[in-house]
Amino acid sequence: MAVLPVVTFPDPVLRQRCKEVTAFDADLHKLLDDMGQTMATAEGIGLAANQVGDLRRLFLMDVHIDDNTRTGLLEIVNPRIVAKRGEVRFEEGCLSFPGVFEFVVRANEIELHYQDRTGAAHKIICRGMVAICAQHEYDHLEGVTFIDRLSPLKRQLALRDYDRRNREALDDKTARAKARARRQPPQQIS
């Protein structure tokens, strides 16, 4: 298994709709395994294929339901949300928007139809945090990010803060590189 680089906004792959998986083969299994390792390493609870630059219609989730219970790793291939019930407002974050957390309104319960890594069909009812995570990742497969679920003003403010943080991180990285260069002994020219 490999840890894949996570794509961050504004990479255009995050705006692309993912395509149906038709081959349930070793290549798909490797992608799912690598995404599982990537998600665990990044300490995420969900990861969609386009977040690692792949446009296949699949995502993973491993959600803590409460202090003692978690879903375990769920591999969701070719998902369809067939029903939504209730409403919940929850503060979400995203591996593709590091440092950004905003409240989003989602359905509190969904019925999700999907296939697993072998192509077998499944139906589950997701509630609470599991439903929120599934909808967040499903949006990614549609080329929609949680930022798109915000009001225009909230979206503008969140993106402005995200850009500022990225500029500050780049400035900090540049300053550290310059400091390292100053500490290097001069090279002798012969």
C-alpha positions as CSV (number, residue, x, y, z in Angstrom):
1,M,0.0,0.0,0.0
2,A,1.1,3.5,-0.7
3,V,0.2,6.9,0.7
4,L,-1.2,9.0,-2.2
5,P,-0.9,12.8,-2.3
6,V,-4.2,14.5,-1.4
7,V,-5.3,17.1,-4.0
8,T,-6.1,20.5,-2.5
9,F,-8.3,23.3,-3.7
10,P,-8.2,24.9,-6.3
11,D,-7.0,21.9,-8.3
12,P,-9.6,21.5,-11.1
13,V,-9.9,17.7,-10.5
14,L,-12.1,18.6,-7.5
15,R,-14.6,20.1,-9.9
16,Q,-14.9,17.1,-12.2
17,R,-17.7,14.5,-12.0
18,C,-16.4,11.0,-11.4
19,K,-17.2,8.2,-13.8
20,E,-18.9,4.9,-13.0
21,V,-16.6,2.0,-12.1
22,T,-17.0,-0.9,-14.5
23,A,-13.8,-2.9,-13.8
24,F,-13.7,-4.6,-10.4
25,D,-10.1,-5.7,-10.8
26,A,-6.7,-5.6,-9.2
27,D,-6.2,-2.0,-10.2
28,L,-9.4,-1.0,-8.4
29,H,-8.4,-3.0,-5.3
30,K,-4.9,-1.3,-5.3
31,L,-6.6,2.1,-5.5
32,L,-8.9,1.2,-2.6
33,D,-6.0,-0.1,-0.5
34,D,-3.9,3.0,-1.2
35,M,-6.8,5.3,-0.5
36,G,-7.4,3.5,2.8
37,Q,-3.7,4.0,3.8
38,T,-3.9,7.7,2.7
39,M,-7.0,8.4,4.7
40,A,-5.6,6.7,7.8
41,T,-2.3,8.6,7.5
42,A,-4.1,11.9,7.0
43,E,-6.4,11.1,10.0
44,G,-9.5,11.6,7.8
45,I,-12.9,10.0,8.2
46,G,-13.7,10.0,4.4
47,L,-11.8,10.3,1.1
48,A,-13.2,10.4,-2.4
49,A,-11.2,9.2,-5.4
50,N,-10.9,12.6,-7.0
51,Q,-9.2,13.8,-3.9
52,V,-6.3,11.6,-4.9
53,G,-6.5,12.6,-8.5
54,D,-8.5,9.6,-9.8
55,L,-11.9,10.1,-11.5
56,R,-13.5,6.8,-10.6
57,R,-16.8,6.9,-8.7
58,L,-15.9,5.7,-5.3
59,F,-15.1,6.8,-1.8
60,L,-14.1,5.5,1.6
61,M,-15.3,6.3,5.1
62,D,-14.4,5.2,8.6
63,V,-16.5,7.2,11.0
64,H,-16.6,7.3,14.8
65,I,-20.2,6.9,15.7
66,D,-19.5,7.4,19.4
67,D,-16.6,6.9,21.8
68,N,-16.8,3.1,21.6
69,T,-18.2,2.5,18.1
70,R,-17.0,3.2,14.6
71,T,-18.2,2.1,11.2
72,G,-15.0,0.4,10.2
73,L,-13.6,1.0,6.8
74,L,-16.4,1.2,4.2
75,E,-15.5,1.0,0.5
76,I,-18.3,2.7,-1.4
77,V,-18.2,2.1,-5.2
78,N,-20.8,3.6,-7.6
79,P,-22.9,5.1,-4.8
80,R,-26.4,6.4,-5.2
81,I,-28.3,8.3,-2.6
82,V,-31.9,7.2,-3.1
83,A,-33.6,8.8,-0.1
84,K,-33.0,11.7,2.3
85,R,-34.8,12.4,5.6
86,G,-34.4,15.1,8.2
87,E,-32.0,17.9,8.5
88,V,-28.8,18.6,10.5
89,R,-26.3,21.4,10.7
90,F,-22.8,20.2,11.3
91,E,-19.3,21.8,11.2
92,E,-17.4,20.0,8.4
93,G,-13.8,20.1,7.3
94,C,-12.1,18.5,4.3
95,L,-8.6,17.1,3.5
96,S,-8.7,19.1,0.3
97,F,-9.3,22.4,2.3
98,P,-6.8,22.1,5.1
99,G,-7.7,24.3,8.0
100,V,-11.2,25.2,6.8
101,F,-14.1,24.3,9.0
102,E,-17.7,25.6,8.3
103,F,-21.2,24.6,9.2
104,V,-23.1,22.8,6.5
105,V,-26.8,21.7,6.4
106,R,-27.3,18.1,5.3
107,A,-29.9,15.3,5.5
108,N,-29.7,13.6,8.9
109,E,-30.6,10.2,7.3
110,I,-30.0,8.8,3.9
111,E,-30.5,5.5,2.1
112,L,-27.3,4.7,0.2
113,H,-27.0,2.0,-2.6
114,Y,-23.5,1.0,-3.7
115,Q,-21.2,-1.7,-4.7
116,D,-18.2,-3.1,-2.9
117,R,-14.7,-3.9,-4.3
118,T,-16.0,-7.1,-5.9
119,G,-19.1,-5.5,-7.5
120,A,-21.6,-6.9,-5.0
121,A,-24.6,-4.6,-4.4
122,H,-25.4,-3.2,-1.0
123,K,-28.0,-0.9,0.6
124,I,-27.5,0.8,3.9
125,I,-29.4,3.4,6.0
126,C,-26.9,6.0,7.3
127,R,-27.8,8.3,10.1
128,G,-26.1,11.2,11.9
129,M,-22.3,11.5,11.4
130,V,-22.2,8.6,9.0
131,A,-24.9,10.2,6.8
132,I,-23.0,13.6,6.9
133,C,-19.7,11.9,5.9
134,A,-21.4,9.9,3.1
135,Q,-23.0,13.1,1.6
136,H,-19.8,15.0,1.9
137,E,-17.9,12.3,-0.1
138,Y,-20.8,11.8,-2.5
139,D,-20.6,15.5,-3.3
140,H,-16.9,15.2,-4.2
141,L,-17.9,12.5,-6.8
142,E,-20.3,15.1,-8.3
143,G,-17.5,17.7,-8.5
144,V,-19.1,19.6,-5.5
145,T,-17.1,20.6,-2.4
146,F,-18.5,21.5,1.0
147,I,-17.6,25.1,0.4
148,D,-20.1,25.1,-2.4
149,R,-22.8,24.3,0.2
150,L,-22.2,27.7,1.9
151,S,-24.0,31.0,1.3
152,P,-22.1,33.2,-1.2
153,L,-20.8,35.5,1.6
154,K,-19.7,32.5,3.8
155,R,-18.0,30.9,0.8
156,Q,-16.1,34.1,0.0
157,L,-14.9,34.6,3.6
158,A,-13.9,30.9,3.9
159,L,-11.9,31.0,0.6
160,R,-10.3,34.3,1.6
161,D,-9.1,32.8,4.9
162,Y,-8.0,29.6,3.1
163,D,-5.9,31.7,0.6
164,R,-4.4,33.8,3.4
165,R,-3.4,30.6,5.3
166,N,-1.8,29.2,2.2
167,R,0.1,32.4,1.5
168,E,1.3,32.5,5.2
169,A,2.4,28.8,5.0
170,L,4.3,29.5,1.7
171,D,6.0,32.6,3.3
172,D,6.9,30.5,6.3
173,K,8.3,27.7,4.1
174,T,10.3,30.2,2.1
175,A,11.7,31.8,5.3
176,R,12.7,28.4,6.7
177,A,14.5,27.5,3.4
178,K,16.4,30.8,3.4
179,A,17.4,30.3,7.1
180,R,18.7,26.8,6.2
181,A,20.6,28.2,3.3
182,R,22.3,30.8,5.6
183,R,23.3,28.0,8.0
184,Q,25.0,26.0,5.2
185,P,28.8,26.4,5.3
186,P,30.2,28.1,2.1
187,Q,31.3,25.6,-0.5
188,Q,34.9,25.7,-1.6
189,I,35.6,26.2,-5.2
190,S,38.7,24.6,-6.6
